Amino acid sequence: MTQISPARIKTAKTTHADLIAGDKLYLKRARKALPYLVRQAKSGKTIYYSDLAVLVDIPNPRNLNYVLGAIGNALIDLGKRTKIAIPPIQCLVVNKRDELPGDGIEWFIATTEFSKLNKTQKQNVVAVQLTKIYTFQHWDWVLEQLNLNPIKTDLSSVTQTVKNRNGGGESIQHKKFKEYILKNPKAIGLYSDLIQGQTEYQFPSADAIDVLFVENDLTIGVEVKSIISDTADIYRGIFQCVKYKHLIEAEQIVCDKIPNSRVLLVLQGKFPEELLLIKNILGVEVLDNISIVE
């Protein structure tokens, strides 16, 4: 049998508690976090520790360990009582460094000593778990059994604002920010020696993306929003990124290339917290507070 580290065992045992009625802070946070994870599971997307921490009002993402452990143990208990195999939904929570969950999940995938695997092996193990999570058909039932309500999102007013807004000419601020990103890819974490990018790259559909870079066989699209963009404009930008990713990969397929793209929403200002859930369930990568350095 695989040996799990004493520290992992201690954490798992500590978090083995009644998720429904426990009054400890990490249990209250777990009750708040699980409906968000169910929403992610239904959308087929992972979520970063930092983003989940914001959603459940945890200042330090490291404090999610006990929260996720409590969720994992609650699902194990529920599965035992009902004879239903419930996948470890906490595997959806990943770090930004390698897009993998923490080693603590080894307690919940008992056949694997996760912490001792290399990155590729970990990715393979997690991929199996994610498939189970995304294809599990009873997440609403899980919430019901634990006396929790599903997350409901009402952005109808923002949606209507976007739909009613007429397209206008490009602002000076947007043009300046777009040109800055084109000339300074390093400002958004890209290599400075990328193949020369271009602005307003036009797809066969006649849609145009703000900036497009090429890095070997990877095409990187960037939609920018300047400091004057409001919540409605940023909300629109999220959906633009979803569209552009499909357009980039459709063009790659037509050109007999393997579809391989990354699309970023880059903001000069701060990303609105009220849009965080939408960003997460659509899987849009956002970089905010990017300053123009003269």
N, C-alpha and C positions, 0 to 999 in steps of 0.2 A: 504493500500500500504506500502511496506517495506520502512523504513526510512534509507537513506544513509547519512553517516556522512558529515558535511559541507566541511571538508578538501577534501574528495573524489570528491564532487560535484565541488569544485573550480578547482581541477586538471583537471577533465574531461572537464569543460567548457574552461579552458585555452588551452587545447590541441585540441579544436574543431576548426580546421583550414584547409586550402586547402593543402592537401598533395602533390598535383601535382606541384604547383608553389610557395609555401611559401618559404621565404628565411631565416627564423629563423633556428638556428643551430639544434634544436631538430627535425625540419621537414626534414632537409637535412639528418640527421641520420636515421629518420624514413624511408625515401625513400631508404636508403642503407640497412636497417634492414629487411624490408618486403620481398624482394626476398630470403633472407636467411631463413626466417620463412616458406615461401612457400616450399623451398627445404626440410625443416624438416617435414612439413606436408605430403609431398609426400613420405617421407621415413618412416612415422609412428613413429617418435621419438620426444620426448621433447628435450629441450636444456637448459642448465644452464644460468642464468643471466651473470655469469662471462665469459662464452664462447662466448655468443652473443656480449658482450661488446668488447671483443678482435676483433671479426670479423668486427665490425663497428667503431673501433678506439675510444672507450669511456674509458677513464682511470678509472672511478669509475662506477661500475655496477648500483649503486643507481640512476645514472642519466638516466637510461633507463625508468623511470616512465613516463616522458613526451613523450618519443619516442613511447612507447607502447600505451600510451593514444591517441596519434595522429593517430596511425595505427588503433586502435579500432574505433575511430570516423570516420575515412575515410571509413572504411568498412560499418559502419552503414549508412553513407550518400549514398554510392554507392548502398547499398541494397535497400534503400528507392527509389532511382531514377529508379532502374531497376526492382523493385518488386521481387528481388531474396534474399532469406535468406542466408546471408554469416556468417558463424560461427566466433566467436572471436578468431582469430588465435593467439593472444597474450597469450592465455592460455597455449601455448606450452612452454613458458619461465618460468622455475621453479628454486627454490633455492635448494642448495645442502643439506640443513638441513632436509627438510621433503618432497622433490620432489614435492612441490606445488607452484603454482603462488602466487604472492602477493595479499593482500586483495583488491588492487585497481581494480581487475577484477569485483568486485561486481557491478560497474557501468554498465558493459557490459553484465551481466547476471541478468537483472533487477528483476527477480522474487525471488532472493535469497540475503539475507544480509550475504554475505560470511564471513565477519570478525567475526561474532558471532557464527559461526558453530564450532563444535569440529573437530579434525583432520580427523576422519573417515567420518564425514558428508562432509567435504571439499573434501576428496578424491572421494566420490561418485559423488558430483556435477561436479568436474573436469573431471572425467571419462566420463560423459555424453557429456561434451563439446569436449573432445578429440576425441570421436567417431565421432562426427559431423565434426570435422576438418579433420580427417584422411579419411573420406568417401566423403568429398566434392570434386566434380569432375571438378571444374571450377577455380582452382587457377591461371592457366596461363591466363585465361580470366580476372581475377581480376587485375593481373599485367598489362595486356594490357590496361585495362580501366584507370589505374593510370599512364600510360606512363612509366612503369618500365620494365626492362628486366630480364628474369630469370637468375639465377646463373648457369654458365657453368664451369665445372671443367676439367682441362687438366693436368693429372698426367701421361701421356703416357710415358714420359721419365723415371720417377721413376718406373713405372710398368715394363717397359722393362728391366731396371737395375735389378729388383728383379727376373724376369723370366730368365735372362741370367746368374745370379749368381749361381755358383755351391755350393752345400752344403759342408761345411768343418767341421773339427773337432771342438770340443768345446774349446773356448779360456779360458785361465786362468782367465781373468777378468769376463767372464760370469759365470764360475763355482763358483768363489768366491762370486759373487753377489747373485747367486741362493742359495747358502748355507747360506748366511747371512739372506736372507728373510725367509728361512725355520726355522732358529733358532730364528728369531726376528719378528714374525708376527705383533707385536705392532708397528713396524716401518712403517707399511702401514695401520695402523688404525684398525687392527684386535685384538681380545682378546688374551692376552698372554697365556691363559689356554686352547687354542684349543686342540682338539684331535691331537696327534702327526701327523704332516704333513709328506709328502714324496716328494722326487724329482723324476723327470722323470716317473711320473705315466703313465702307458701305457693303452690305450683304446683298445677295441676289434678290432678296425680298424688298430692297430699297430702304431697310432699316439701317441706321448708322450708329455705331458705338463710339464713345468719346475717344478712347485710346486703345490701340491694339499693339501688343508686343509678341515676338516669336522667340522662343528659347528651345533650340533643337526641334523636337517634334511636338513641343507643347506650345499651344497658342494661349496667350493671356489677354483677356479682355478687361478693360477698366471703365466703369461708369463713374463719373465724378459728380459730386454735389458741393457747390461752393458754400461759403459762410452764410449766404443769404437764403439758402434752401430751408424751407420750413418742414414740419412733420409730414405734410401731405406730399411734398416733392420727394422726400426721402422714401416714403412709402411707395411712391411710384417707381423710384429707383430700384427697390427690391424686386419688383415684378419685371422691370427692364432687364435686370441681371439674369433672371430665370429665362427670359426670352432669348437673350444674347447667347447664353450657354448652348441652347438648342440650335441656334442659328450657326454658331461657330462649328459645332460638331456635325451638323448637316452638311455644311460646305466641305469639311474635311472628308466626309464619307463620299460625297460626289467626286472629289478630287482623288479618290482611291487612297486615302490616308486613314490610319487608325484614329478614331475620334479621341482626342486628348486635349482637354481645355481646362482653364481655370478662369473664373470671372469674379472680379472684385468690385465691391461698391466702396468707393473711397470718399470720405467726407472731410471737409475742412473743419467742420464743427463737430459737436458731440452727437452720437447716435441716440435718438429718443428711446427711453426705456419702455414706453408703451408699445413700441414696435419689436421688442426683443423676441417675443414669442413667435411672431410672424417670421422674423429672420431665421429663427431656429428651425421651425417646422418646414421651411422652404429650403433650408440648407444654404443660405446665401452668406458668403464670406464678406465681412465688413471691416474696414479699417477707418477709424475716426480720429479726430483731433490731429490731422496732418497739416502742419503749418508750412507756409511758403517761406523758405529761407532765402533771403536776397543775397 
